[in-house]
Amino acid sequence: MMDYCFIAGRALLLTLAALSVSTAHAAQALKTYNVDPDQISVSGLSSGGYMAVQMHVAFSASVMGAGVLAAGPYFCAEGNVLYATTRCLNSGVSLLPPGEYFQDLTEELSDAGRIDSTAGMAGDRVWLFTGGADDVVATPVVDRLRAFYESFVDAGNIVYLRNQIPDAQHAMITDDYGKPCGFEGGAYINDCDFDAAGALLKHIYGELKPPVEAPPAHLKTFDQSPFSGTDSLGAEGFVYVPSDCESGDAGCRLHVAFHGCRQNRNVIGDEYARHAGYNEWAEANDVVVLYPQTESTAVNQCWDWWGYTDGGVEWNYATRSGLQMAAVRAMIGRVAGEPRSGYCGADSIAAHVAAGRAYSQVYWWLWDFYYASGSNDYLGWLESARVTLKQVKPGAFEVASACP
């Protein structure tokens, strides 16, 4: 009997200890910091690069710069996985449509109110990179991204490092961490004696102080569930908060860094968030760095740049109402201290579209039909008609009979 009680008691203590450890390391709610709303930027590698482009283009009114490694133009895949795995990577590049095809698509989406005005990109800062040995995303694909941006961004604001590191493979390029420069695989972080994170941050933000040590405890996990309307986002994300941003003593910037495929926390833990090279610059220059994370169920743990989250709504994934897009934008809003109260109001369909609460789709090349963003509730075809919409979660609105 005594042995049983001892074993049972020991098991209880171990259980309580495990619960204590679990609670101690539980992800916290994402906090608000003293962020300058005019100093919000994005970057990413591979699928994260495509996601960074989507965020920059769709939310150009609030995103002032982008750094992109190994990715192509906005809407390259056009919601088609075959296009994504051929012309937008390293095979079938010759199938990329000629001329300003992607620019024209972007203007159409802007005119339909599904993304911000393209004029919002004019004064932004853009940094692009392709490695000389990258055999996942071919250089001509990144060339098309440069051509895309040249149609919307002042030429002097674009920097393109094209094959300037001949042996650089498909990876996040660092000065002193990771696999050899020409290695493909692992955590996709390679030591090429070049600090890509620092280079893109300096181009986006201008002159910066030299990097300093980033205290490990300043990289925190946060609960992504309040922002997610899709199971393709992980339960937790990472955020790096510099000392002066945590204390509120400084006005801070915000940078969103998107991991690539097979780089999320389910696969490599916090390796990308800790070693991609951003945090040391962030600590020295008061930049909060947000590292949103996909879920293990996401295709190859990639960000959605070809429509796998669309659920039958054509081309939604790359617009303001895309599930991942709206979720990350809501995270940005939380960090930057934007009001959390949900919208509810009656207005014309045209006004809802202009504000991103609704969008249009063209059928048979003739008719525009309108839908509520996020819920896809049908609103009708007459843009002057008045409709009451209520926000039900970040980026999602439903038709309501009245507002409280």
NORJOWO-V526701 format. One record per backbone hydrogen bond with DSSP energy under -1.0 kcal/mol. CO is the residue of the C=O (numbers start at 0). NH is the residue of the N-H. Records with the same first field share a line. If there is no record, write none. Layout:
BEGIN
CO->NH, NH
END
This chain:
BEGIN
0->4
1->5
2->6
3->7
4->8
5->9
6->10
7->11
8->12
9->13
10->14
11->15
12->16
13->17
14->18
15->19
16->20
17->21
18->22
19->23
20->24
22->25
27->222
32->34
33->251
35->38
38->253
39->63
40->255
41->66
42->257
43->68
44->47
45->49
46->50
47->51
48->52
49->53
50->54
51->55
52->56
53->57
54->58
56->59
57->115
58->61, 62
63->124
64->41
65->126
66->43
67->128
68->45
72->75
76->79
79->83
80->84
82->87
85->88, 90
88->137
91->94
92->95
99->103
100->104
101->105
102->106
103->107
104->108
105->109
106->110
107->111
108->113
109->112
113->319
116->119
117->120
118->121
120->123
121->153
124->65
125->158
126->67
127->160
128->69
129->162
130->133
137->140, 141
138->142
139->143
140->144
141->145
142->146
143->147
144->148
145->149
147->150
148->151, 152
153->156
154->157
156->125
158->127
159->161
160->129
164->131, 167
167->132
168->170
171->189
172->195
173->191, 193
178->190
179->182
180->168
184->187
187->171
188->178
189->173
193->195
194->198
195->199
196->200
197->201
198->202
199->203
200->204
201->205
214->217
215->218
217->240
219->238
220->27
221->236
223->226
229->232
231->294
234->223
236->221
237->290
238->219
239->288
241->245
242->246
243->248, 249
251->35
252->287
253->40
254->289
255->42
257->44
259->262
263->266, 267
264->268
267->270
269->273
270->274
271->275
277->281
278->282
279->211, 283
280->284
281->286
285->252
287->254
288->239
289->256
290->237
292->233
294->297
297->300
298->301
299->261
302->304
306->309
309->312
312->315
315->318
318->321
321->325
322->326
323->327
324->328
325->329
326->330
327->331
328->332
329->333
330->334
331->335
332->337
334->32
342->390
344->388
346->386
347->351
348->352
349->353
350->354
351->356, 357
352->355
356->372
358->370
360->368
362->365, 366
366->362
368->360
369->378, 379
370->358
371->375
372->374, 396
376->371
379->369
381->384
382->349
384->348
386->346
387->399
388->344
389->397
392->395
395->391, 392
397->389
END
